[in-house]
Structure formats: structure tokens, C-alpha cells
Amino acid sequence: MTRRLMLTCLTVVLTDRSSFFLVSLSVSLLSIAAHNTVQPLRDASLNAFVTVEHWLVFLVVICAAFL
């Protein structure tokens, strides 16, 4: 939930493209690191699935940076 709020609220305030992608990359990497450290879900396979989802968000941000 916090990641979603940070991605939407903080990136709306930013006006230039470079700071937008810098914030998006840092938030996506921070969410990957936090989820891998905490492992908040009881089911290990569900934790792995959510980790893949975090990596997909990171991949989308990287792909958007190259467009």
C-alpha cells in the first residue's frame, strides 16, 4: 500500500522526466528489498509470486525509461 501511494503521489509532483524515473526506480528497488527482507506472507510460494510482481514493476519502469 505504501509503495502505491509513493509511486502515485510523489511522481505526480515531479515535473521533469529524469527525476520521475529516478524516484520510480528507487521506490521499486526499495519495495523489492523490503519484501525480500521481511517476507510478510506465510505461504512461501505466495511470497515468491509477490517478489516476481515487484520485479515486473521494476522491469516496466526500466522499459519506460528507454522509450
N, C-alpha and C positions, 0 to 999 in steps of 0.2 A: 504494500500500500504506500509506504513512504517513497519507494522508487518511482512509482507512478506519479505521485504528487510532485516530486522533484523534477521529473522529466517534463511534466506539463507546465508547471508554474514557473520554473526557472528559465526554461527555454523560450517562453513567451516574452519574457522581459528582454532577452538578448536581441540585439539588432543586427550585428554582423555575423557572417556565416562561420568564421573561424572560431569565435567564442562559443557559438551554438554547438558545433561539433566537439569542441574540447569538453564542454560540460556534459554532453551526451555520452561521450566515450568514458569520461571519468565516472559518471553515475553507473553506467552499465558494468564497467570493471569492478567498481565497488560492490555492486549487488552480487556479482559472481563470487567475489572473495568472501563477502559476508555469508552468503548461503553455504559455500563450501566449508566455512569455519564452523558455523552454528549447526547446520543440518537440522532444521526446525521440524521436519516431518518424521513421524515414527516409522513409516514404511521406507525401506532403503531404495526400492525401485522408484517410488514416487519422488524421492529426493534426487535421484539420478535424472528423472524426467524433467524436473524443475530446473536442474542445472543445465540441461540441454536447452530449455527455453531461454534461460539467461544468456547462453552463448548465441542463440539465434537473434536476440535483441542486439547483442554486440555486433554480429555479422551484418544486420540491417543497417546499423549506424555506419559501419565501415563502408558498405556498398553505397550508401547515400553520400558519403564523403567523396567518393570517386565520380559521382555523376555531375 
